[in-house]
């Protein structure tokens, strides 16, 4: 049967250091975590999809935890699948979930904060409709973003989930929308646009388009070049512009993915772009937030040498440059990642460092327990002889130092 897919919830401090991690799932099912929200009791709600191994049946799940990530209750909604951004907590603290059956209808579900259904609204839709994102609008209603084949669809409801209007957007490219947000005068959608080439294959670009409050298209923009560029998330920034996050793949050179950030003004004109090489094959930009210091934080995942997927967290300043960690002197490369963490026998250290460096491990008393030099940017370190506890890893090149913590179980 293979290893089951599990969802996880990870908490960090303000510097991105892991505080705790919780894993959710069953041996007979595949779990995919999509959205996490903090609740008024300082706990969390994790939502996603679950399917039994070897079955095409899919359910939406909601897991409620306390502030330490311990499960308080779990709810499942049968035979409905959801998209990457189709869960929210509304202004009254109720939960709203957008989903669709395998072929028949769009479903919008509202529950109380215990996951008990208050109402469910269904709208017949064409086969292959896929619900992707749901937001609460400023009038108290909801907006559903979805797609069918190459068509983007937006569906507006009132506060009770009654459907009020539907808009369709057809273009000469294949669109993959992933997120919608509301501005003061309309809605903005982010995603990717595929343009099929006469010579075969396709060119993918980041996509953003703006509508008015009635869903009428005002403008659309694409960003990118000859690379394969993918847009995943978007926010409106404090200056009323936007920042669009995703990843790109250099099709003419190396095959791995890197993070792509695009900052625009209020009308979608590009102000700057950043292509950030964090680690090998990093798929980023799946969520982005503006931080209190005016910078940005984004998430994603990368694959290590064993093709194992690991999550990462990236912090930038207001100009999209990778921020320095408070406990670092000068950043070498962009960051480095430790996997697994916590660990028992071995850890893999992966960084963006391209030149020889030293790796030093210190215990919490400041005593050195490991030291070696390397030329590679992926290093496997044996930690079987270390006692259980918290350790500090230093990557050192000349007088440049970057530090992270890990836990030995």
N, C-alpha and C positions, 0 to 999 in steps of 0.2 A: 504493500500500500504506500510505502514511502513515508517521509516525515510529514506530519500534519502542519498546515499553515496556521499560525496563531497571531492574534492581535496583541499589541502591547501599548502601555502607557508609560511615558518617561518624564520625570520631573528633574529640572536642573536649577542651579542657582543663576544669578544674573550674569555670571561669567561662562555659563554653559557647562559647568561641572555637574556631573550626574549626582543627584541626591537619592533617587530610588527609581526602580523600574518594575512594573508588574506585567505579567503575561496572562492572556486570557484565551481559552479555547478548550476543545475536547479532542481526544485522539481520533475520533471517527469523523471529524468535520474540518472544514477549511474556513478559517476566520480571516477577514480583511477589515482592519480598522481604517475609517475614513475621516471622521470628524471628532474633535474633542472640545468641550465647553466646560468652563468652571461654573459651578452653581453657587447660589447665595449662601449655602452652608460651608463654603470653601472646599467642597468636594468636587468631583468631576463626573461628566457624562461622556462615555465613549460610544460612538455609533458606527455601524458598518454592515457588512453582509456576511452571511454564513451559509455554507452548503455542505451537505453530507458527501463524503468521499465516494466517487463513482456515480453520483447522482447529478441531474441537471436542476433539481429543485433548489431554490435560493430563498433565504429569509433575510429580513432586516433585523438586526439586534440592537438593543440599547443596554449598556452596562452602567449602573450607577455605583460610584465609589465614594469613600470618605476622602479626607484631605491627604491621606497617605496612600491612596490608590487601592485600598482593600475593598473588595466587592461587597456592596450592600444588597443589590438585587439585579436581576437580569430579565429582560423582556424580549420576546421574539414575535415577529409578525409574519405569518406563513405566506409563502408563495408570492412575495413581493420583493423585488430587488431595488437597490438604490444607487445613486451616483456619488461622486467624490465629495460633493458639497451640499448634500440634500437633507441635512439635519440642522435644526436651529432651536435655540431657546428664545421664546418671544418676550415681549416687555412685561408680561404678567407672570413669567416663570414657567409657562407651559412649554411642552416639547412639540415641535412640528416636524414631520418627516414627509418627504416627497419620494415616491417610488412608482414602479409600474410592474404589471404582471408580465409574463413572458410574451404576451401577444395582444391583450385585449384592452387595457385601460391604464390611464394615469390615475394614481391614488395619492391623495393628500390626507394625512392623518394628524390629528391633534390629540395629545394626551395631557394628563395632569403631570405633576412632578414626580409621581410614582409610576409613570408609564401606563396608566389606565386610560383607555381610549375615551375621549370626549365626543369626537365626531370623526367620520371618515367620508371624504368626498371622492367620487370616481367620475372620470370623464372618458368616454369611449374614444380611442385614438387608433390611428393606423398601426398595423403591425410594425415591429422594429422601432417603435418610439422608445427613447431612452431618456429618463429623467436624470438630470445632471446636477442642478443647483437650485436651491430654494432660499429666498430671503423674505424677511418681513419688510413691507413697505411702510413709508411714513404715514400713510392713511390708515394703518392698522391691518391692512390686508396682506396678501402674499403674492410673490412673483415666482413662477416656475420657469427655469431654463432647461430646454431639452433639445433633442435632435432626432431626425428621422432621415437616414441615408445622408444626403448632402444638404439637407435643409435644416437651418436653425429655427427653433420654435420658442416663443415666449408666451406664457399663459398667466393672466392676471386674475386674482380672486379678491373677494371682499374679506372682512375679518372672520366670517363664518365659513370660509372655504368655498363659497359659491363662485362659479366661474363667470367672469365679466367680459373679458376679451381675449382673443388669441391673435398673435402676429407671426407671420412666416417670413423668412429671409432667404432668398435664393440668389446665389452668386455663381460665377463661372469657375469656382474652385470648390473643393470638398472641405467643408468646415468641421472642426472639432472644438466646440465651445466647452469650457470647463468651469467658468465662474461668472456670476453677474453681481453687480453692486448698484446701489441707487445713489445718485447725486442730487443736488438741489433741483435740477430741472430735467432729470431723465434717468436712464439706465445705461450702464456701460458693461459690455461683455468682453471677456478675454478668452483666448484659446489659440488654435492653430489653423492655418489655411494650407491645404495641399493643392499644388498646381501641377497637373500631370504634364510631363514633357513629351514632345513629339518623338524624341529618341528613345523613349522608354523611361520608367521610373518616375520620380516626382521631386519637386522642390517644395519644402515646407517652410513656412514663415510664421512668426508670431502675429496674432490677429487681435485687433481691438476695434469695436464699433460702438457707436453711441446712438441711443434713441431718445425721443421725448417721453413724457410720462404716459402717453397713450400707445407707445410701442412703435411709433413711426421712425424709420431710420433717418438720422441726421448726417452721419458720416461714418466711414470705416477706414482703417489704416492697417497696413501690414509692415512688419519690421524684420529685417534679416537680409541675407545675401545668398550666395551659392551654397552655404551650409544647410544642413537639416536643422531647422530651428523650431522649437515647440514652446508655446505659451501655456502656462498652467494657472496662474493666480494674479490678482490685481487688487490694488487699493487706491483710494483717493488720498493724496498727501495733503499736508497742512497748507500748502500753497495753492490748493485747488487743482493741481495737476494730478498725474497718475504715475505709478510705478508698476510695470508689468514684469513678472518673473517667470522664468522657464529654464530650458536647457538647450544646448546646441551640440551638433555632431559635425566635425570637420570631415566632409565627405571626400576631400582630395588628399588628406593627410592621415593623421592618426584617427583611429576609429572610435575612441572613447568620447563620452559626453562630458560637458562642462556646464557651469551655471551661466545663465544669460539674464541680465537685468536691463530694462529699458525705462528711462525716466522721460516723461513727456509734460507738456503744458496742458492747459485745460481743453484745448482743441485737438490733442493727440499728436502734436508735432514733437519729434524727438529732441530732447535736450542733451542727453548723453546715454551711452550704452556701456555696459561692462560685461566682459566675458571672463569668468573666474575659474581657473583650474585649481580645484581643491585637492582632489585625489583622483586616482585612475577610475574612469567610468562612474562619475558622479551624476546622478539624475536629480536635478534640483529644481527649486522654484515652485514646489507643490503647495506651499503656503508662504505668505509674506505679510509682515506686520511692520508698522512704523513704531519706533521706540521713543521713549521720553526724551532722549538726547538728539532726536531728529534723524537718527540713523535707521537702519532696517535690519530685520532678522528673518531669515528664510530657512526652510527645511528641505530635506531630500534624503536620498539613500545612495550608497555606492556599493560596488561589488569588490571583494578582496580577491587575493590570488586563488582562493578555493571556490570562487564564484558565489560566496556567501554574501547575502545582502546585509548592510549595516546602515543605521540611520545616522545623519549628521545635522548639526545646527551651525549656521553661518551668520555672523554679525558683521555689518558694514557701517561706515559712517554715512553722513547725509549725501555724499557724492558717490556712493557705491563702492568705496575702497574698503577692503577687508580690515576690520578694526583690530587693534592690539588688545590682547587680554590684559586685565589689570595686574595679574601676577607675572607678566612677562616684561623683559626689558625691550628688546627689539625683535619683532616677529620675523622668523625665517620661513620663507615660503608663505603660505596663508594660514595653515593650521596643521594639526596632526590628530590622528584618530587611533584609539586603542580598542581592540576587539579580541575576545569578548571582554566585557567589563560589567560585573565582576568576573573573575577567572580563577581556575583551579591549577592548571598545569602549564599552559602557554598563553602568551598574549602576542598579537600581531600589532605592530606599530607602523602606520602608513602615513606618509607626509608628502608635502609638495616640494621638499628639499631636493635640489638637483646636484648638490656637491657633498663631499664627505663631511660627516658630522659624528659627534659622540653621543651616546645614550647613557645616561646616568640615572639610577634608581635610588631614591632615598626613603628610609622609613620616617615615621612621624617624629622621631627624635633628631632627625637631620643626619643620621649616619648613612654612609654609602653602603648599599648592599649589592650593587651591580654597576659595572662600567665596561663599555666596549666602544669601538669605532666602526663605522660602516660607510660604504659607498652607495648602497642601495636605498631607495625610498620606501621599501617594504621589508620589515625586519621581524623575524619570529624569535621571541625570547622565552627561554625556559624559566619558569618561576616556581617549579615544584619544591625547591629548597627554602622558599620564603615562608615565614610564619603568616598566619591569618591576620589581616588588618588592612589599613589604608596606606598607600605608597604614593610618592611623587616621582614622576618621570620627567627628566630634563633632556631636551634636545639642544645640543651646544655646537655652535660653529664660531670660532674665534671668540668674540665677546657678545655674540648674539645667543639668547636663550629663550626657549619656549617651554612652558611647563603644563602638565596635566596630572590628574589624579586617577588612580585605579584601585580596585578592591581585590585583595586575595582572599578567596573563600577557604 
